[in-house]
């Protein structure tokens, strides 16, 4: 996941520390959404 690209698209400036913090969080969010997409409704 390219956090810098997402930040750029959102017109946000982020530091290297923020990239390190947000990358695993975003991966967790995407993983959760993928699990939701697999549910039968």
PDBQT receptor file of N, H, CA, C and O in Angstrom, charges set to zero:
ATOM      1  N   UNK A   1       0.847  -1.164   0.000  1.00  0.00    +0.000 N 
ATOM      2  CA  UNK A   1       0.000   0.000   0.000  1.00  0.00    +0.000 C 
ATOM      3  C   UNK A   1       0.896   1.231   0.000  1.00  0.00    +0.000 C 
ATOM      4  O   UNK A   1       1.833   1.327   0.792  1.00  0.00    +0.000 OA
ATOM      5  N   UNK A   2       0.605   2.159  -0.882  1.00  0.00    +0.000 N 
ATOM      6  H   UNK A   2      -0.156   2.081  -1.525  1.00  0.00    +0.000 HD
ATOM      7  CA  UNK A   2       1.431   3.352  -1.017  1.00  0.00    +0.000 C 
ATOM      8  C   UNK A   2       0.776   4.524  -0.290  1.00  0.00    +0.000 C 
ATOM      9  O   UNK A   2      -0.032   5.258  -0.858  1.00  0.00    +0.000 OA
ATOM     10  N   UNK A   3       1.142   4.676   0.968  1.00  0.00    +0.000 N 
ATOM     11  H   UNK A   3       1.799   4.079   1.429  1.00  0.00    +0.000 HD
ATOM     12  CA  UNK A   3       0.567   5.722   1.807  1.00  0.00    +0.000 C 
ATOM     13  C   UNK A   3       0.911   7.102   1.268  1.00  0.00    +0.000 C 
ATOM     14  O   UNK A   3       0.087   8.015   1.321  1.00  0.00    +0.000 OA
ATOM     15  N   UNK A   4       2.114   7.256   0.755  1.00  0.00    +0.000 N 
ATOM     16  H   UNK A   4       2.784   6.515   0.713  1.00  0.00    +0.000 HD
ATOM     17  CA  UNK A   4       2.504   8.565   0.213  1.00  0.00    +0.000 C 
ATOM     18  C   UNK A   4       1.607   8.966  -0.960  1.00  0.00    +0.000 C 
ATOM     19  O   UNK A   4       1.229  10.131  -1.083  1.00  0.00    +0.000 OA
ATOM     20  N   UNK A   5       1.269   8.012  -1.813  1.00  0.00    +0.000 N 
ATOM     21  H   UNK A   5       1.576   7.065  -1.713  1.00  0.00    +0.000 HD
ATOM     22  CA  UNK A   5       0.404   8.313  -2.960  1.00  0.00    +0.000 C 
ATOM     23  C   UNK A   5      -0.990   8.714  -2.478  1.00  0.00    +0.000 C 
ATOM     24  O   UNK A   5      -1.582   9.663  -2.992  1.00  0.00    +0.000 OA
ATOM     25  N   UNK A   6      -1.505   7.991  -1.497  1.00  0.00    +0.000 N 
ATOM     26  H   UNK A   6      -1.024   7.220  -1.079  1.00  0.00    +0.000 HD
ATOM     27  CA  UNK A   6      -2.819   8.318  -0.942  1.00  0.00    +0.000 C 
ATOM     28  C   UNK A   6      -2.792   9.716  -0.329  1.00  0.00    +0.000 C 
ATOM     29  O   UNK A   6      -3.716  10.503  -0.532  1.00  0.00    +0.000 OA
ATOM     30  N   UNK A   7      -1.738  10.022   0.419  1.00  0.00    +0.000 N 
ATOM     31  H   UNK A   7      -0.987   9.383   0.584  1.00  0.00    +0.000 HD
ATOM     32  CA  UNK A   7      -1.617  11.343   1.036  1.00  0.00    +0.000 C 
ATOM     33  C   UNK A   7      -1.542  12.438  -0.028  1.00  0.00    +0.000 C 
ATOM     34  O   UNK A   7      -2.149  13.499   0.117  1.00  0.00    +0.000 OA
ATOM     35  N   UNK A   8      -0.801  12.172  -1.086  1.00  0.00    +0.000 N 
ATOM     36  H   UNK A   8      -0.308  11.310  -1.204  1.00  0.00    +0.000 HD
ATOM     37  CA  UNK A   8      -0.680  13.163  -2.159  1.00  0.00    +0.000 C 
ATOM     38  C   UNK A   8      -2.035  13.408  -2.816  1.00  0.00    +0.000 C 
ATOM     39  O   UNK A   8      -2.395  14.555  -3.081  1.00  0.00    +0.000 OA
ATOM     40  N   UNK A   9      -2.785  12.346  -3.080  1.00  0.00    +0.000 N 
ATOM     41  H   UNK A   9      -2.492  11.414  -2.865  1.00  0.00    +0.000 HD
ATOM     42  CA  UNK A   9      -4.108  12.493  -3.681  1.00  0.00    +0.000 C 
ATOM     43  C   UNK A   9      -5.049  13.289  -2.779  1.00  0.00    +0.000 C 
ATOM     44  O   UNK A   9      -5.935  13.997  -3.259  1.00  0.00    +0.000 OA
ATOM     45  N   UNK A  10      -4.846  13.165  -1.460  1.00  0.00    +0.000 N 
ATOM     46  H   UNK A  10      -4.126  12.591  -1.070  1.00  0.00    +0.000 HD
ATOM     47  CA  UNK A  10      -5.671  13.888  -0.495  1.00  0.00    +0.000 C 
ATOM     48  C   UNK A  10      -5.082  15.262  -0.159  1.00  0.00    +0.000 C 
ATOM     49  O   UNK A  10      -5.601  15.974   0.700  1.00  0.00    +0.000 OA
ATOM     50  N   UNK A  11      -3.997  15.624  -0.843  1.00  0.00    +0.000 N 
ATOM     51  H   UNK A  11      -3.576  15.045  -1.541  1.00  0.00    +0.000 HD
ATOM     52  CA  UNK A  11      -3.317  16.908  -0.612  1.00  0.00    +0.000 C 
ATOM     53  C   UNK A  11      -2.852  17.035   0.834  1.00  0.00    +0.000 C 
ATOM     54  O   UNK A  11      -3.016  18.080   1.465  1.00  0.00    +0.000 OA
ATOM     55  N   UNK A  12      -2.266  15.946   1.352  1.00  0.00    +0.000 N 
ATOM     56  H   UNK A  12      -2.133  15.098   0.840  1.00  0.00    +0.000 HD
ATOM     57  CA  UNK A  12      -1.731  15.931   2.707  1.00  0.00    +0.000 C 
ATOM     58  C   UNK A  12      -0.222  15.776   2.660  1.00  0.00    +0.000 C 
ATOM     59  O   UNK A  12       0.310  15.058   1.813  1.00  0.00    +0.000 OA
ATOM     60  N   UNK A  13       0.460  16.441   3.562  1.00  0.00    +0.000 N 
ATOM     61  H   UNK A  13       0.028  17.024   4.250  1.00  0.00    +0.000 HD
ATOM     62  CA  UNK A  13       1.894  16.245   3.716  1.00  0.00    +0.000 C 
ATOM     63  C   UNK A  13       2.103  15.368   4.943  1.00  0.00    +0.000 C 
ATOM     64  O   UNK A  13       1.602  15.673   6.025  1.00  0.00    +0.000 OA
ATOM     65  N   UNK A  14       2.848  14.273   4.768  1.00  0.00    +0.000 N 
ATOM     66  H   UNK A  14       3.256  14.025   3.889  1.00  0.00    +0.000 HD
ATOM     67  CA  UNK A  14       3.090  13.381   5.897  1.00  0.00    +0.000 C 
ATOM     68  C   UNK A  14       4.579  13.113   6.025  1.00  0.00    +0.000 C 
ATOM     69  O   UNK A  14       5.323  13.164   5.045  1.00  0.00    +0.000 OA
ATOM     70  N   UNK A  15       4.996  12.828   7.240  1.00  0.00    +0.000 N 
ATOM     71  H   UNK A  15       4.392  12.786   8.036  1.00  0.00    +0.000 HD
ATOM     72  CA  UNK A  15       6.400  12.551   7.528  1.00  0.00    +0.000 C 
ATOM     73  C   UNK A  15       6.681  11.055   7.366  1.00  0.00    +0.000 C 
ATOM     74  O   UNK A  15       5.763  10.246   7.233  1.00  0.00    +0.000 OA
ATOM     75  N   UNK A  16       7.962  10.712   7.378  1.00  0.00    +0.000 N 
ATOM     76  H   UNK A  16       8.708  11.369   7.486  1.00  0.00    +0.000 HD
ATOM     77  CA  UNK A  16       8.348   9.301   7.309  1.00  0.00    +0.000 C 
ATOM     78  C   UNK A  16       7.790   8.528   8.505  1.00  0.00    +0.000 C 
ATOM     79  O   UNK A  16       7.379   7.375   8.373  1.00  0.00    +0.000 OA
ATOM     80  N   UNK A  17       7.782   9.174   9.672  1.00  0.00    +0.000 N 
ATOM     81  H   UNK A  17       8.116  10.111   9.779  1.00  0.00    +0.000 HD
ATOM     82  CA  UNK A  17       7.233   8.521  10.867  1.00  0.00    +0.000 C 
ATOM     83  C   UNK A  17       5.745   8.234  10.698  1.00  0.00    +0.000 C 
ATOM     84  O   UNK A  17       5.260   7.183  11.119  1.00  0.00    +0.000 OA
ATOM     85  N   UNK A  18       5.029   9.161  10.087  1.00  0.00    +0.000 N 
ATOM     86  H   UNK A  18       5.423  10.014   9.745  1.00  0.00    +0.000 HD
ATOM     87  CA  UNK A  18       3.600   8.956   9.858  1.00  0.00    +0.000 C 
ATOM     88  C   UNK A  18       3.360   7.843   8.845  1.00  0.00    +0.000 C 
ATOM     89  O   UNK A  18       2.417   7.064   8.987  1.00  0.00    +0.000 OA
ATOM     90  N   UNK A  19       4.206   7.765   7.829  1.00  0.00    +0.000 N 
ATOM     91  H   UNK A  19       4.972   8.398   7.714  1.00  0.00    +0.000 HD
ATOM     92  CA  UNK A  19       4.091   6.674   6.852  1.00  0.00    +0.000 C 
ATOM     93  C   UNK A  19       4.259   5.339   7.567  1.00  0.00    +0.000 C 
ATOM     94  O   UNK A  19       3.497   4.401   7.333  1.00  0.00    +0.000 OA
ATOM     95  N   UNK A  20       5.260   5.257   8.440  1.00  0.00    +0.000 N 
ATOM     96  H   UNK A  20       5.880   6.019   8.630  1.00  0.00    +0.000 HD
ATOM     97  CA  UNK A  20       5.505   4.021   9.185  1.00  0.00    +0.000 C 
ATOM     98  C   UNK A  20       4.330   3.681  10.099  1.00  0.00    +0.000 C 
ATOM     99  O   UNK A  20       4.020   2.507  10.302  1.00  0.00    +0.000 OA
ATOM    100  N   UNK A  21       3.685   4.690  10.643  1.00  0.00    +0.000 N 
ATOM    101  H   UNK A  21       3.937   5.644  10.478  1.00  0.00    +0.000 HD
ATOM    102  CA  UNK A  21       2.542   4.480  11.530  1.00  0.00    +0.000 C 
ATOM    103  C   UNK A  21       1.294   4.073  10.754  1.00  0.00    +0.000 C 
ATOM    104  O   UNK A  21       0.588   3.147  11.152  1.00  0.00    +0.000 OA
ATOM    105  N   UNK A  22       1.022   4.758   9.654  1.00  0.00    +0.000 N 
ATOM    106  H   UNK A  22       1.596   5.511   9.331  1.00  0.00    +0.000 HD
ATOM    107  CA  UNK A  22      -0.230   4.565   8.922  1.00  0.00    +0.000 C 
ATOM    108  C   UNK A  22      -0.239   3.335   8.022  1.00  0.00    +0.000 C 
ATOM    109  O   UNK A  22      -1.307   2.786   7.752  1.00  0.00    +0.000 OA
ATOM    110  N   UNK A  23       0.919   2.890   7.554  1.00  0.00    +0.000 N 
ATOM    111  H   UNK A  23       1.787   3.335   7.773  1.00  0.00    +0.000 HD
ATOM    112  CA  UNK A  23       0.952   1.753   6.630  1.00  0.00    +0.000 C 
ATOM    113  C   UNK A  23       0.304   0.502   7.225  1.00  0.00    +0.000 C 
ATOM    114  O   UNK A  23      -0.590  -0.062   6.595  1.00  0.00    +0.000 OA
ATOM    115  N   UNK A  24       0.714   0.045   8.412  1.00  0.00    +0.000 N 
ATOM    116  H   UNK A  24       1.440   0.503   8.924  1.00  0.00    +0.000 HD
ATOM    117  CA  UNK A  24       0.054  -1.158   8.952  1.00  0.00    +0.000 C 
ATOM    118  C   UNK A  24      -1.415  -0.918   9.294  1.00  0.00    +0.000 C 
ATOM    119  O   UNK A  24      -2.227  -1.839   9.202  1.00  0.00    +0.000 OA
ATOM    120  N   UNK A  25      -1.763   0.295   9.684  1.00  0.00    +0.000 N 
ATOM    121  H   UNK A  25      -1.104   1.043   9.759  1.00  0.00    +0.000 HD
ATOM    122  CA  UNK A  25      -3.160   0.594   9.984  1.00  0.00    +0.000 C 
ATOM    123  C   UNK A  25      -4.014   0.487   8.726  1.00  0.00    +0.000 C 
ATOM    124  O   UNK A  25      -5.098  -0.097   8.753  1.00  0.00    +0.000 OA
ATOM    125  N   UNK A  26      -3.529   1.046   7.633  1.00  0.00    +0.000 N 
ATOM    126  H   UNK A  26      -2.648   1.520   7.611  1.00  0.00    +0.000 HD
ATOM    127  CA  UNK A  26      -4.275   0.985   6.371  1.00  0.00    +0.000 C 
ATOM    128  C   UNK A  26      -4.367  -0.450   5.864  1.00  0.00    +0.000 C 
ATOM    129  O   UNK A  26      -5.400  -0.852   5.329  1.00  0.00    +0.000 OA
ATOM    130  N   UNK A  27      -3.301  -1.224   6.026  1.00  0.00    +0.000 N 
ATOM    131  H   UNK A  27      -2.461  -0.897   6.461  1.00  0.00    +0.000 HD
ATOM    132  CA  UNK A  27      -3.331  -2.621   5.610  1.00  0.00    +0.000 C 
ATOM    133  C   UNK A  27      -4.382  -3.384   6.409  1.00  0.00    +0.000 C 
ATOM    134  O   UNK A  27      -5.080  -4.237   5.861  1.00  0.00    +0.000 OA
ATOM    135  N   UNK A  28      -4.496  -3.085   7.692  1.00  0.00    +0.000 N 
ATOM    136  H   UNK A  28      -3.929  -2.393   8.137  1.00  0.00    +0.000 HD
ATOM    137  CA  UNK A  28      -5.507  -3.725   8.523  1.00  0.00    +0.000 C 
ATOM    138  C   UNK A  28      -6.919  -3.357   8.087  1.00  0.00    +0.000 C 
ATOM    139  O   UNK A  28      -7.810  -4.207   8.068  1.00  0.00    +0.000 OA
ATOM    140  N   UNK A  29      -7.121  -2.096   7.739  1.00  0.00    +0.000 N 
ATOM    141  H   UNK A  29      -6.397  -1.406   7.754  1.00  0.00    +0.000 HD
ATOM    142  CA  UNK A  29      -8.437  -1.640   7.280  1.00  0.00    +0.000 C 
ATOM    143  C   UNK A  29      -8.810  -2.329   5.975  1.00  0.00    +0.000 C 
ATOM    144  O   UNK A  29      -9.935  -2.803   5.820  1.00  0.00    +0.000 OA
ATOM    145  N   UNK A  30      -7.873  -2.387   5.041  1.00  0.00    +0.000 N 
ATOM    146  H   UNK A  30      -6.959  -2.001   5.167  1.00  0.00    +0.000 HD
ATOM    147  CA  UNK A  30      -8.138  -3.026   3.749  1.00  0.00    +0.000 C 
ATOM    148  C   UNK A  30      -8.420  -4.514   3.946  1.00  0.00    +0.000 C 
ATOM    149  O   UNK A  30      -9.310  -5.068   3.301  1.00  0.00    +0.000 OA
ATOM    150  N   UNK A  31      -7.676  -5.153   4.822  1.00  0.00    +0.000 N 
ATOM    151  H   UNK A  31      -6.952  -4.703   5.346  1.00  0.00    +0.000 HD
ATOM    152  CA  UNK A  31      -7.898  -6.569   5.110  1.00  0.00    +0.000 C 
ATOM    153  C   UNK A  31      -9.297  -6.794   5.677  1.00  0.00    +0.000 C 
ATOM    154  O   UNK A  31      -9.974  -7.750   5.296  1.00  0.00    +0.000 OA
ATOM    155  N   UNK A  32      -9.729  -5.934   6.571  1.00  0.00    +0.000 N 
ATOM    156  H   UNK A  32      -9.180  -5.158   6.881  1.00  0.00    +0.000 HD
ATOM    157  CA  UNK A  32     -11.064  -6.040   7.159  1.00  0.00    +0.000 C 
ATOM    158  C   UNK A  32     -12.140  -5.867   6.091  1.00  0.00    +0.000 C 
ATOM    159  O   UNK A  32     -13.121  -6.612   6.073  1.00  0.00    +0.000 OA
ATOM    160  N   UNK A  33     -11.966  -4.904   5.214  1.00  0.00    +0.000 N 
ATOM    161  H   UNK A  33     -11.170  -4.299   5.229  1.00  0.00    +0.000 HD
ATOM    162  CA  UNK A  33     -12.935  -4.675   4.136  1.00  0.00    +0.000 C 
ATOM    163  C   UNK A  33     -12.993  -5.884   3.205  1.00  0.00    +0.000 C 
ATOM    164  O   UNK A  33     -14.071  -6.259   2.745  1.00  0.00    +0.000 OA
ATOM    165  N   UNK A  34     -11.848  -6.491   2.925  1.00  0.00    +0.000 N 
ATOM    166  H   UNK A  34     -10.972  -6.185   3.299  1.00  0.00    +0.000 HD
ATOM    167  CA  UNK A  34     -11.833  -7.688   2.081  1.00  0.00    +0.000 C 
ATOM    168  C   UNK A  34     -12.617  -8.811   2.742  1.00  0.00    +0.000 C 
ATOM    169  O   UNK A  34     -13.335  -9.547   2.064  1.00  0.00    +0.000 OA
ATOM    170  N   UNK A  35     -12.489  -8.950   4.048  1.00  0.00    +0.000 N 
ATOM    171  H   UNK A  35     -11.907  -8.352   4.599  1.00  0.00    +0.000 HD
ATOM    172  CA  UNK A  35     -13.249  -9.971   4.768  1.00  0.00    +0.000 C 
ATOM    173  C   UNK A  35     -14.747  -9.695   4.677  1.00  0.00    +0.000 C 
ATOM    174  O   UNK A  35     -15.538 -10.621   4.499  1.00  0.00    +0.000 OA
ATOM    175  N   UNK A  36     -15.133  -8.444   4.795  1.00  0.00    +0.000 N 
ATOM    176  H   UNK A  36     -14.490  -7.692   4.940  1.00  0.00    +0.000 HD
ATOM    177  CA  UNK A  36     -16.547  -8.087   4.681  1.00  0.00    +0.000 C 
ATOM    178  C   UNK A  36     -17.082  -8.402   3.292  1.00  0.00    +0.000 C 
ATOM    179  O   UNK A  36     -18.227  -8.831   3.154  1.00  0.00    +0.000 OA
ATOM    180  N   UNK A  37     -16.275  -8.196   2.271  1.00  0.00    +0.000 N 
ATOM    181  H   UNK A  37     -15.345  -7.848   2.384  1.00  0.00    +0.000 HD
ATOM    182  CA  UNK A  37     -16.700  -8.471   0.899  1.00  0.00    +0.000 C 
ATOM    183  C   UNK A  37     -16.935  -9.960   0.658  1.00  0.00    +0.000 C 
ATOM    184  O   UNK A  37     -17.685 -10.331  -0.244  1.00  0.00    +0.000 OA
ATOM    185  N   UNK A  38     -16.297 -10.813   1.458  1.00  0.00    +0.000 N 
ATOM    186  H   UNK A  38     -15.687 -10.512   2.191  1.00  0.00    +0.000 HD
ATOM    187  CA  UNK A  38     -16.436 -12.254   1.285  1.00  0.00    +0.000 C 
ATOM    188  C   UNK A  38     -17.684 -12.817   1.975  1.00  0.00    +0.000 C 
ATOM    189  O   UNK A  38     -18.045 -13.970   1.743  1.00  0.00    +0.000 OA
ATOM    190  N   UNK A  39     -18.337 -12.029   2.808  1.00  0.00    +0.000 N 
ATOM    191  H   UNK A  39     -18.044 -11.092   2.997  1.00  0.00    +0.000 HD
ATOM    192  CA  UNK A  39     -19.515 -12.505   3.536  1.00  0.00    +0.000 C 
ATOM    193  C   UNK A  39     -20.702 -12.665   2.602  1.00  0.00    +0.000 C 
ATOM    194  O   UNK A  39     -20.912 -11.873   1.683  1.00  0.00    +0.000 OA
ATOM    195  N   UNK A  40     -21.474 -13.717   2.865  1.00  0.00    +0.000 N 
ATOM    196  H   UNK A  40     -21.304 -14.361   3.611  1.00  0.00    +0.000 HD
ATOM    197  CA  UNK A  40     -22.735 -13.896   2.149  1.00  0.00    +0.000 C 
ATOM    198  C   UNK A  40     -23.788 -13.030   2.829  1.00  0.00    +0.000 C 
ATOM    199  O   UNK A  40     -23.943 -13.067   4.050  1.00  0.00    +0.000 OA
ATOM    200  N   UNK A  41     -24.497 -12.265   2.040  1.00  0.00    +0.000 N 
ATOM    201  H   UNK A  41     -24.371 -12.235   1.048  1.00  0.00    +0.000 HD
ATOM    202  CA  UNK A  41     -25.544 -11.413   2.623  1.00  0.00    +0.000 C 
ATOM    203  C   UNK A  41     -26.875 -11.704   1.982  1.00  0.00    +0.000 C 
ATOM    204  O   UNK A  41     -27.880 -11.089   2.339  1.00  0.00    +0.000 OA
TER     205      UNK A  41
